Amino acid sequence: MPDADGIKDAKMFYCDMQQKTQGFFLKGSNSLDWGMKNRLARIFNPVSGRTVMLAIDHGYFQGPTTGLERVDINILPLVPYADTLMLTRGILRSVIPPSTSQAIVLRVSGGASILKELSNEDIAVDIEDSIRLNVCAMAVQVFIGGEFERQSIINMTKMVDIGNRYGIPTLAVTAVGKDMARDAKYFRLACRICAELGAHYIKTYYIDEGFETVTASCPVPIVMAGGKKIPELDALTMAYNAVQRGAAGVDMGRNIFQSAAPIAMIQAVRAVVHDNETPAKAFDLYNTLNNKSRV
């Protein structure tokens, strides 16, 4: 038993200073539990309020696409420059070193390949596996307007409920079918539905007309999906416009790992997202880093 007689009187109470209640930096997230906020603060940089997510989960429906043939060779060198990795549990367990400190966003929906109707998904990963893998968020595809729209929405709401129970956020990934209009009206609809039903943040595509109305009408953070491969300067311009118009970062895959110089490209994207660097200066950085790597 400790000697109660030797305990010193406490005296540093700072009675003249009220305890400060710090508001959480991320849009729409102040009322979340501590664990949720802590995980989101690993995904989003608390200084810039933004994230550079590296999406490498494409194989779950389209196999070893260009640039992802060998994740151990092509992707691991990029990891130190990403805030977050978005991937499947198969790649996480088989390739990513457990010493990796980057936040992990785990793809948990699936069920169809590019040979079938992609919207026909279900929950493909149990919450217990997400906990075992110590992930910071779980990603669910939501097909607003798709053939299996209702099922995909239910998938998301189930993960929101389960994730809330265990303090793991849910990322809703909006998917656009080939016959759907990629316009502000559609993305406002898709993002708002996901947010209204509990998604903690949302991944969606950038559009030139009205993107600021998409981010403004969504009460939780939006990260921009990189989409198909486009020229490096165009990709940097798209990322710049997205964050300037309200996106809380980007989730890029092909525009990084299919770049002629992926390591230089991800650093240029970071400059745009976290430092508000202009596309022209970020492209100069890309070229400078690319040239240095060739020496």
C-alpha angles and dihedrals in degrees: 000000000000118000104254091193092066097056114117119227113259111239111157098092097135090215090177092060122070118216110257120230107213117216116225114253098223123090115258094357105099095102095052123110121268094256092052092050092047091053092046090049088058091052095043121046106242091214099053096021088226141101140214105210119189108214114207100151096104093109093071090080107011106034125222100355122186110296094019098070089107113020091181091059104031104033110031092070088058096051098086090060097051125085091206140014119217109199148124127277091245093060092039094055098038103040116011114087113240088228089069109121098194118111115261124222108191124210104229103168125077146119108137135068131210086268092067140036103303095205091065093094135142135184104289102178128057118231089238090064091050088053092047090052092049093229124179096215143000121230122216125182114231118197106199106189092010126126092259096035095136095050092049091050091050089049089056096046091050091054091046090054094046093041092052088054092057102029099253118133123229122228114206112209113203114218125200122207120222092252096049125101113248096215139125093262092059095044092046088054096046097044095044092050091052092048094045090054093052111271109156094213136355138223116210142152128271121243128187096225118060102348089138089061089055093054094040094052094047112085094204131054120287124207119198119243112228096217124185123356115279131167114296097247090049091051092050090048091051091050092047094049091047096054092041088054096051110284115139092219141305138280103208128175119150094030087061109032093037092049119113087243109025097178092051091045097053090050090051090050089051090053090054096045103040103025101034089236114174118250091247094053092042089052089051088053090050092052093045093051091044092052092048091053090056095054 
